[in-house]
Amino acid sequence: MIAYVTVGADDMARAERFYSSFLPALGYRLEHYHGDLSYIPPGAIAGPDFYVKTPFDGAPATAGNGQMVAFEAQSQDQVRTLHAAALAAGGTDDGAPGFRAAYGPQFYVGYLRDPQGNKIALFSCNPDEPGRDG
């Protein structure tokens, strides 16, 4: 089981504005710890904490090519709403919300880059909603 995920950031205010635009709507609570950000999932979720930290080595933060963190939303509408909120909070679009031919017919996803360039996905696989094929 994954216990936590960490991404680096050089500007915590920008990172907090971005991540706080959608993670609380998914049930995460924010804790500040030594100048860094800790987003803690709801108690019922066994999933990982999400940390935003300045790099320990003192070098600038960089985004990893091929790395991505995905957060599950409750619905396609929530994916669209949170994707728009994250864009308004300083993120950049890396793939508008929608279905992708490469994934299952219920996988609805929108991609973003945070202000540091880290890739983030917001997705829903709600079986009660229309899928790609109908």
C-alpha positions as semicolon CSV with decimal commas, in nm:
position;residue;x (nm);y (nm);z (nm)
1;M;0,000;0,000;0,000
2;I;0,128;0,347;-0,084
3;A;0,152;0,554;0,234
4;Y;0,220;0,896;0,083
5;V;0,311;1,081;-0,237
6;T;0,536;1,388;-0,242
7;V;0,586;1,650;-0,511
8;G;0,832;1,934;-0,495
9;A;0,755;2,304;-0,514
10;D;0,957;2,622;-0,497
11;D;0,664;2,856;-0,426
12;M;0,441;2,720;-0,148
13;A;0,183;2,999;-0,180
14;R;0,126;2,916;-0,548
15;A;0,123;2,543;-0,472
16;E;-0,129;2,589;-0,191
17;R;-0,357;2,803;-0,410
18;F;-0,348;2,531;-0,681
19;Y;-0,392;2,221;-0,465
20;S;-0,644;2,382;-0,231
21;S;-0,862;2,461;-0,533
22;F;-0,961;2,094;-0,565
23;L;-0,827;1,864;-0,292
24;P;-1,065;1,986;-0,015
25;A;-1,358;1,913;-0,250
26;L;-1,229;1,555;-0,263
27;G;-1,227;1,538;0,117
28;Y;-0,860;1,616;0,186
29;R;-0,777;1,844;0,479
30;L;-0,472;2,069;0,469
31;E;-0,210;2,077;0,743
32;H;0,091;2,309;0,738
33;Y;0,409;2,154;0,869
34;H;0,745;2,333;0,877
35;G;0,643;2,552;0,582
36;D;0,532;2,258;0,369
37;L;0,182;2,134;0,280
38;S;0,028;1,806;0,392
39;Y;-0,306;1,707;0,239
40;I;-0,462;1,428;0,445
41;P;-0,736;1,211;0,290
42;P;-1,068;1,150;0,465
43;G;-1,051;0,897;0,748
44;A;-1,238;0,630;0,552
45;I;-0,986;0,638;0,267
46;A;-0,689;0,407;0,310
47;G;-0,512;0,598;0,034
48;P;-0,196;0,799;0,064
49;D;-0,135;1,139;0,213
50;F;-0,023;1,398;-0,044
51;Y;0,271;1,621;0,046
52;V;0,404;1,933;-0,125
53;K;0,754;2,012;-0,006
54;T;1,060;2,212;-0,089
55;P;1,336;1,972;-0,196
56;F;1,549;1,855;0,095
57;D;1,872;1,904;-0,101
58;G;1,805;2,277;-0,145
59;A;1,809;2,253;-0,526
60;P;1,513;2,382;-0,728
61;A;1,212;2,154;-0,758
62;T;1,163;1,987;-1,096
63;A;0,876;1,787;-1,240
64;G;0,952;1,424;-1,324
65;N;0,897;1,325;-1,685
66;G;0,649;1,036;-1,691
67;Q;0,536;1,089;-1,332
68;M;0,176;1,173;-1,253
69;V;-0,049;1,174;-0,948
70;A;-0,417;1,091;-1,004
71;F;-0,705;1,188;-0,775
72;E;-1,044;1,019;-0,802
73;A;-1,352;1,238;-0,824
74;Q;-1,711;1,123;-0,766
75;S;-1,848;1,215;-1,107
76;Q;-1,770;1,347;-1,452
77;D;-1,919;1,681;-1,349
78;Q;-1,687;1,698;-1,049
79;V;-1,389;1,628;-1,277
80;R;-1,492;1,922;-1,500
81;T;-1,561;2,153;-1,203
82;L;-1,234;2,076;-1,023
83;H;-1,029;2,089;-1,344
84;A;-1,166;2,441;-1,408
85;A;-1,100;2,544;-1,047
86;A;-0,741;2,421;-1,067
87;L;-0,686;2,614;-1,392
88;A;-0,825;2,929;-1,230
89;A;-0,588;2,873;-0,937
90;G;-0,273;2,879;-1,150
91;G;-0,260;2,535;-1,310
92;T;-0,221;2,473;-1,682
93;D;-0,430;2,244;-1,897
94;D;-0,258;1,924;-2,006
95;G;-0,568;1,753;-2,145
96;A;-0,928;1,872;-2,117
97;P;-1,176;1,651;-1,929
98;G;-1,316;1,374;-2,140
99;F;-1,290;1,010;-2,241
100;R;-0,970;0,871;-2,391
101;A;-0,968;0,589;-2,645
102;A;-0,669;0,428;-2,471
103;Y;-0,863;0,367;-2,147
104;G;-1,179;0,183;-2,045
105;P;-1,519;0,316;-2,151
106;Q;-1,603;0,456;-1,803
107;F;-1,267;0,631;-1,745
108;Y;-1,333;1,006;-1,763
109;V;-1,023;1,217;-1,699
110;G;-0,879;1,568;-1,712
111;Y;-0,507;1,644;-1,693
112;L;-0,330;1,945;-1,542
113;R;0,014;2,073;-1,458
114;D;0,060;2,240;-1,121
115;P;0,255;2,569;-1,105
116;Q;0,581;2,370;-1,069
117;G;0,504;2,152;-1,373
118;N;0,398;1,833;-1,192
119;K;0,134;1,638;-1,385
120;I;-0,198;1,581;-1,207
121;A;-0,500;1,379;-1,321
122;L;-0,857;1,415;-1,198
123;F;-1,068;1,117;-1,299
124;S;-1,398;0,939;-1,246
125;C;-1,503;0,583;-1,326
126;N;-1,858;0,615;-1,196
127;P;-2,053;0,320;-1,342
128;D;-2,382;0,509;-1,297
129;E;-2,284;0,770;-1,557
130;P;-2,280;0,738;-1,937
131;G;-1,960;0,592;-2,073
132;R;-1,759;0,669;-2,381
133;D;-1,958;0,421;-2,590
134;G;-2,303;0,535;-2,499
